[in-house]
Amino acid sequence: MRQFSVIAAILFLFSLVGSSVWAQSIYPEPVEEDFIAKDFVFGTGEALEQLRIHYRTIGTLKRDADGNPTNAVLIMHGTTGSGASFLSQNFGDVAFAAGGVLDANEYFIILPDGIGHGQSSKPSDGMRMDFPKYDYDDMVRALHLMVTEGLEIDHLRLVMGTSMGGMQSWVWGYTYPDFMDALMPLASLPVEIAGRNRMQRKMIIDAIMADPAWEDGNYQDKPVQGLTAAIYPLIFMISSPLQYQLQAPDRESAEAFLQSLVDRFVGYLDPNDTIYAFDASRFYNPAPHLDKINATLVAINSADDQVNPPELKILETEIQNVPNGSAIVLPITDETRGHGTHSRPAIWGEYLQTLLENSQ
């Protein structure tokens, strides 16, 4: 059971898509919709006649006497995940339940699938490597269209996200500086993806493309060898050294744990979607724009996060350039889960509560 709990925590970031995750009645049942952005032009100049953005909403949108929305919250997922990942026991059952920090009886919660992910338009729909080479700016712009045109919301109470969604929260902050009251990026840094982070992403991409069975993206059978090689650095990106040691204290359990992770990832990751997802961060760099962020911002990382190592001191340095920003690096405890700590509001929910109170 303990090994299963850790696997579940890891897979939360890179979660299986689909609404079947929701099986509770402690908050309103999610409503699923598609928004179609017509003639969407990407930053590369490529275009799609119809770009589909799938999303889920929980709760009821409230407006003031002048018709202005007052309680809309946008939450964005991590790389290779989907909005469904937030309908989990660790996240949704804690945050969205009655009395939770994002009580769905009080807030209107929006959980989209980003471009290239979940049930939104993606390479594996049929275009494969001919799919437009999207980046985070494209993803944020598409979500802005979904919110403004699809949901007819012109202001958000809160924008937040985990990992990739955390990075996109920074992008929202300076691209649409007056669109939200508050921002909470989780498990992210507001600088260019470089150093070990970019190296690991490049390893993942190169490993898949180096497999002859990949066939330039036109594979008949999944290129398992390349995908397996790609999963090795992925596992270390999201690992927690403390938790891995606790869960796999000897050689046999460590090797069995590794194999179980590889099997699960190989089973649901699409090679082309994975290449696109990890390369989407290639132009990400909020650092030159941080002074444009008007909303109150609290960034939260964890000291055992292998993607955003605390010894780099990047978050503490860059947050000084955000006019209304503050940063918290959570200490390592038995409750933290490395990069996956972002998916445990039981740990950081008090900081979100304070942010909401201070940004009214």
N, C-alpha and C positions, 0 to 999 in steps of 0.2 A: 504493500500500500504506500509506503514512504517513497519508493522509487517512482510509482505512478504519479504521486503528487508533484514531484519535481518535474517530471516530463510534462505534466499538464501546465505547470507554471512557465516552462520554457516555450512550449507551443502556443501559449497565449499570445506572445508577440507575433509569431508567424503562424497565425491561426487558420484552421480550416474555415472555409466560407460557408455561408448558409444560415438561415434564420432558425434552424432546428436547435441551436444552442439554447434558445429561450424555452424554458420548461417550468418557469416559476409563475406565481400569481402574486408576488409581493410588490410588484409594480405593474403599471398598465402594459398590456401586450403591445409590442412594437408594430407599427404600421409601415409596410414596405412600399416604396414607389420608385419609379425611374424618371429622371429628368433628361430630356434630349436637348443638347446644345447643337443648333444647326449651323453648318458651315464654320466649324470651330477651327481656327488657324493656330497652329503651334508656333513656338518661338523659332523653330527651324524653318518656318515657311510652309511646312507640310500642313495638310488640312484633312478633316473628315467631314463629310456631309452631315453625318449624325454622330455625335459623341454622346454615349450613354453614361450617365452617372446614377448609380443605384444608391439609395439611401433608406435609412430607417428613422422613424421619429417615435418618441415616447412622450406621452403627456399631452397637454393642451396649450396652445399658444395664447398668451395673454397680451392685451393691448391696453394702453391708457386711454383717457377720455379723448385724446387727440388722434387715436389710432396708431400710436407708436408701439412697436413690440417691446415688451419689458422683461421677458423671461427665457429668451432663446439661447441655448447653449450648443456650440458646435464642438464635437470631439473627434479628432482624427487619429487613425490607427497607424501601426508601424509597418515596416517593409514586409511585403508578401502577405500581409494580413488583410482584414476587412473590418467594417463597422460591426459585424457580428461578434468580433472578439470581445467587445465590451459587455456582451450579454452573458457574462460568466459569473460564477459564484464569487470569485475574488474581487471583481470590479462592479458589475451591475447590481448584484445582490447586496453589496455594501453601500455603494454611492447612490443608487436610484431608488432604494427602498424607502418606505415612510420613515422620516427622521434622518435619512442619509444626507450627506453634504449636498447632493444634487437630487434631492427628493423629486421624483417624477410627478408628484401631485402639485409641486410648486414650479418646476421648471419644464420647459419644452426642449427636449434633448434631441439633437440631430446627429446621426451616426452614418456618415457617408462611406462608400467604398471609393477610394481614390482611383484616378485613371490608372489602368494597368492592373487593377486589383479586384478581387471579389467578383461581383456581378456587373461591374462597370466595364466599359469597352477596354479590351486588352489584346495583346498579340495572339493569344491562343484562341481567340474567337474565330480566326481564319486567316488573318493577314500575316501572321507570324512575324518574320523580321522586316516585312514591309510596313508594319505598323509605325505611325509617326514616332520619332525619337523624343518622347516627352521628358520634361524635367519638372522640378518642384514648382517653378513659376507657373508652368502650364497647369499643374494640378491645383494650385491655389486659385488661379483665375477661373478654372472650371467650377470649383466649389463655390466661388463667389457668385457665378451665374446661377448655379443651382439654388443658392440661398435667396438671391434677390429676385430672380425671374420665376423659379420653380415654386418657392415657398412664400414669395412676396414679403420677405423680411429685409428691412433696410438698416437694422442695427441688432447686434448680438450682445447679450449680457456678458458672455464669456466665450473665449476661444481657447481651446486647450488640445493637447495631443501627446501621444507617446512615441518616443523614438523618431521615426520619420515624421509622424504627426506633430511631435514636439518641434522639430526643425521647421515644419511648415507653419507652426504657430508664430515663430519669429518672422517668417515671410509675410504672414497676414498682418503682423503688427506694423511693419513699415510700408507695405503696399497699400493697405486700407487703414491708415492710422486713426481715423475717427469712426470706424465701423463697430468697435467693441468697447465695452467698459473695462474688461479685464482680460489678461492673457496668462496662461500657465503652461509653458513648455516643460515637458517631463523627459528626462533622459536624452538630453541634446546639448549641443554647444553652438553658439552663434558665430561660427567661423567656418571658413572653407574646409571641406573634407580633405584632409591631407594626412601625412604621417602614416602610422600603422592602420588607421581607419580606412584610408583610401587603398592602401596596399591589400588589406583583406578583401575589400570589395572587388579589386582588380583580380585577386586570386579566384574569387567565386566566378567572375565573368569568364576569365581565361580558361579555367578548368572545364567549363561546359563547352566552350567553343573549340577546345583542343581535342575533344572526343570525336573521332572520325564518324561515329554514328549520329552526331548532331547534324551533319550534312547541311551546313549553313542555315540551320534553322528548319530545314525541310525534312526532318527525321520521320521515319515511319514508326520505329519503336523508340521509346524513351532512351536517350543516351545515358544509361545508368552509371557507367564508369565515370564519365565526366561530372555527372550530377553528384555522385558520391564524393568525388574529390572536392567539389565545390562546398559540400556540406561540412567538411572538416573545419575549414576556417570559420564557417558560419556558427558552428557549435561553440567555438572558443569566443566569438564575438559576444554571444549571449550568455556565457557561462558565469557561474558564481563559484570561485574556488572553494569557499567554505562549504557551500551546499553540496558541491560535487564530492568533496572529501567525505562529508557525512553520509552521503548516499552510496558512495562506492569506495569503501575503506580498504578493499583488497583487490588483487589483480583480476580475479574472476568476475567480481561484481562490476568493476570498472569497464571491462571489455564487454560485458553483457549490456551495461548501460549505454555505452557507445553504440553498439549495434542496434539497440532499440531506437535510439534517436535517428540514426541513419535510415533505418527502415521506414520510420514515420515520415521523415522529410522527403525521401525519394518517392514515397507513395503519393504525396499530394502536390509537390512542387512541379510546375511546368517549367522546362528549361528556358524557353524564350521569355516567358513572363518574368522569370527570375533574373535573367540578364538585364532586361529593361528596368526592373525595379531597383536593382543595385546601381545601375548607371544613372538613374534619374537624379542623383545627388551631385552630379559632376560639376554643375555651375553654382551650387548652393554656396552663398557667402553673405550672411547678413551684416558682418562686421562694419562695412562702410556706411550702413544705413541705420544703425541702432539709435542714433539721436533723433530719428524721425518718428519713433514709437511714442505715441501719446498715452496709450492705455496704461493702467497700473499693471505691472508685470511681476510675477514671482516665478523664477525658474528653479526646478528641483532636480537634482541628480543624486545618485547614491555612490558612496565611496567604494563599493565593490563592483562598479560598472566597468567592464572591460572595454566597452566601446568609447566611453568618455572618462578616461582615467583621471582621478582627482589630482594626481601629482603634477599634471600639466598646468594647473591653476588658470586655465583659460576662462572658465565661467566667472571666477572671482574678479578677473581683470576686465573682461568685456562688459560685465554688468554695470560697471561704473559709467559706461557710455549711454545707458538707458535712463532717460530723465526720471521715470517713476518706477525703476526696476530694483529688485532685490533677488538674491540667490541663496539657495540652501543646498548644502551637500550633506545628505543623511549619513550618519555613521553606520558602519557594518554591525549588524546584529543577527541573531538567529532568525529574525523575521524578514530581513532584506534578501533579495533574490538577484543580485547583480543588476544587469540591464533590465531584467524583468520586474524590478521593484516599481517601475512606472505603472504597473498594472495592479497595484495593491493600495487602494485609497485608504485602507485601514491604517496604513503607515503614515501617509502624507496628507490625509484628509483635513486635519486641523489647520494646515497651512492654506488649503483651498478655502476653508470656511473664513479664515481671517482675510484672505484676498477679497472674497465676495463682500464682506462687511466693509472693507476699506475702499471699495470701488463703487459704492452706491452713489 
